Amino acid sequence: YLPDLILLDLLLANSDGSVLCKKLKKQASTKDIPLILMSAYPNARQIAEESEIDAFIAKPFDNDSLLQLINQVGKFK
């Protein structure tokens, strides 16, 4: 099964979230899954814009802001 949405941090333990975003958007099976990148990294918004994501949210964020963003980019009924 594939997820309805992917929420991914920019800085990962063994990988770079922006590289993973690009890989997911190039694969036929995952390219249409909405992808939200999140980070507290200072240049994260610029990196996110170059990563083929659907949306970006800066940390810290509140739950309402995240839910609003999920509803904007998600394909939920």
N, C-alpha and C positions, 0 to 999 in steps of 0.2 A: 504494500500500500504506500501511496505517496502522501505527504502532508498537504494540507490546504493552504498553509502559509509557513514561511521560514523566518524566524527571528534570530539574527546572528550577530554576535559581537565582532568588532573589527579585530581585536587582539585576542588570539586564541593561543593555547599552551604550545601546540606543536605546528601551528599553521598561521596563515595570514587570512583573515576573514574576507578581505577584498579579493584575494586570489580565488578563494573558494566560491565567492559570488560569481565571478566571471566563469568559472568552470560549470557551475550549476546552470547559468543562463545559456551556455553553449550546448548542453546536453538536451536532446530532444525530449526525454522523459521528464525533465525538471525545468525547462526554460519558461514555462507558463505559470509556474508557482510564484505567487507574490513573495518578494523577498525584502525584508526590512533589516537594515543594518543599524546597529546601535553602538555608541562609543562615547567615552569621556576624553578620548585622545584629542589634543588641540587642533590638529589638521584633519580630523576625521570627516568633516562635511565635504571637504575638497576631495579626499580619497574616495569617499562614498559616491560622489558624482561621477567618478571615473570607473566605477565598479559594476555598472549595469544593474544597479538595484532599482527597486520600485519606490523605496522611501528610506528616509534616514531619521533617526531620533537621537538627540544628544542626551547623555547621562549627566546628571541624574534627571529622571523624568517621573511624572506622577502617573498613576494607573489610568486616570481618565484620558490623559494625552495619548498614552499608548493604545488604549481601546479605540479612541477616535481615529488614530492612524491606521489601525488594523481594519476598521470598518471602511476606511477610504480606499485602501489598496486591495482588500480581500474580496473574494468572490463568494460571499455568504448570502444565503437567503433568509 
